[in-house]
Structure formats: C-alpha cells, structure tokens
C-alpha cells in the first residue's frame, strides 16, 4: 500500500525581473499595506533601483521609512538597532532592494 504525502510551505512574496521594481507600490497597495520598511544598501539609496521603488511606493500613497544602515559585516549593535526599528515602526511589510545583507 502506498501513502501519498502533501507538502506545503507558506512564504512571503519574492519578486524579481525587469519592471518589478516599478510595480512594488501597486503590489503593496493591492495587499492593503499602509506602512512599509524599505531596506537598502547605503550605496544604492540615490541610484535607480531604490529611487524607482520609492517613486512607486509614493505613487500609491503608501507610507514608508527608508532604512539604509545595512552593513556588510553587521555587529550585534547594528542588529539590535534594526530589530528595534522593525519592532517599533508599526510596519505592515518589508521591502528589500538589493541582495545579500540587505535581504538578511
């Protein structure tokens, strides 16, 4: 006798590809997000990927806070600061622009 198994894992949305950054505000709005923490590497904040995300979020009138104190080699203190901001900020969602430490 064989036994069938089903496996399901709930995950958050992960979007990538051409044009996806321009749609982030619309996606947040459609999910009913009111306030988002936008996380980005400090070297990217003035570059098109982050500026495009900000423009898209603002276009949909979603409140946001840009956190750019991301470190390649984080310290215990930097982790505690980020945790405090995320915990106290009343955020409905988190958006990371970049990779590596930004997503971590």
C-alpha positions as CSV (number, residue, x, y, z in Angstrom):
1,X,0.0,0.0,0.0
2,X,1.4,3.4,-1.0
3,X,0.9,6.5,1.1
4,X,0.6,10.0,-0.5
5,X,2.1,13.0,1.2
6,X,1.4,16.6,0.5
7,X,3.9,19.3,1.5
8,X,3.1,23.0,1.6
9,X,5.3,25.9,2.8
10,X,3.8,29.4,3.1
11,X,6.3,32.0,2.1
12,X,6.3,35.7,1.5
13,X,6.3,37.2,-2.0
14,X,9.7,37.4,-3.8
15,X,9.6,39.4,-7.0
16,X,12.4,39.9,-9.4
17,X,12.9,40.6,-13.1
18,X,12.6,43.6,-15.5
19,X,10.0,46.1,-14.4
20,X,9.2,44.5,-11.0
21,X,10.6,47.5,-9.0
22,X,8.1,49.8,-10.8
23,X,5.3,47.6,-9.6
24,X,6.2,47.4,-5.9
25,X,3.9,50.3,-4.8
26,X,0.9,48.8,-6.7
27,X,1.6,45.4,-5.1
28,X,1.8,46.9,-1.6
29,X,-1.4,48.8,-2.2
30,X,-3.3,45.7,-3.5
31,X,-2.2,43.9,-0.4
32,X,-3.6,46.6,1.8
33,X,-0.2,47.7,3.1
34,X,-0.3,51.1,4.9
35,X,3.3,51.4,6.1
36,X,6.4,49.7,4.8
37,X,10.0,49.5,5.8
38,X,12.2,49.8,2.7
39,X,15.6,48.3,3.3
40,X,18.5,49.2,1.0
41,X,22.3,49.2,0.9
42,X,23.6,52.8,1.7
43,X,25.4,52.8,-1.6
44,X,22.2,52.3,-3.5
45,X,19.9,54.9,-2.0
46,X,20.4,57.5,-4.7
47,X,20.6,55.0,-7.6
48,X,17.7,54.0,-9.9
49,X,16.7,50.7,-8.1
50,X,15.9,52.4,-4.8
51,X,14.6,55.7,-6.3
52,X,12.3,53.7,-8.6
53,X,11.0,51.8,-5.6
54,X,10.4,55.0,-3.7
55,X,8.6,56.6,-6.6
56,X,6.4,53.6,-7.0
57,X,5.5,53.5,-3.3
58,X,4.8,57.2,-3.2
59,X,2.6,57.0,-6.3
60,X,0.4,54.6,-4.4
61,X,0.4,56.8,-1.3
62,X,1.9,54.1,0.9
63,X,3.8,55.5,3.9
64,X,7.4,54.2,4.1
65,X,10.6,54.5,6.1
66,X,13.9,54.0,4.2
67,X,16.4,52.1,6.3
68,X,19.9,52.2,4.8
69,X,22.2,51.4,7.7
70,X,22.8,48.0,6.3
71,X,26.3,46.7,6.9
72,X,28.2,44.0,5.0
73,X,29.6,42.7,8.3
74,X,26.8,43.5,10.8
75,X,27.6,43.9,14.5
76,X,25.4,42.9,17.5
77,X,24.7,46.6,17.9
78,X,23.6,47.1,14.3
79,X,21.3,44.0,14.6
80,X,19.7,45.4,17.8
81,X,19.2,48.8,16.1
82,X,17.5,47.2,13.1
83,X,15.4,44.9,15.3
84,X,14.2,47.9,17.4
85,X,13.3,49.9,14.3
86,X,11.4,47.0,12.8
87,X,9.6,46.2,16.1
88,X,8.6,49.8,17.0
89,X,7.9,51.1,13.5
90,X,4.4,49.7,13.1
91,X,5.3,48.3,9.6
92,X,2.8,46.1,7.7
93,X,5.5,44.9,5.3
94,X,9.2,44.9,4.5
95,X,10.7,45.5,1.1
96,X,14.4,44.9,0.4
97,X,16.1,46.4,-2.6
98,X,19.4,44.7,-3.2
99,X,20.8,41.4,-2.1
100,X,23.0,39.8,0.5
101,X,23.0,41.7,3.7
102,X,20.0,43.8,2.6
103,X,17.8,40.8,2.5
104,X,19.3,39.3,5.6
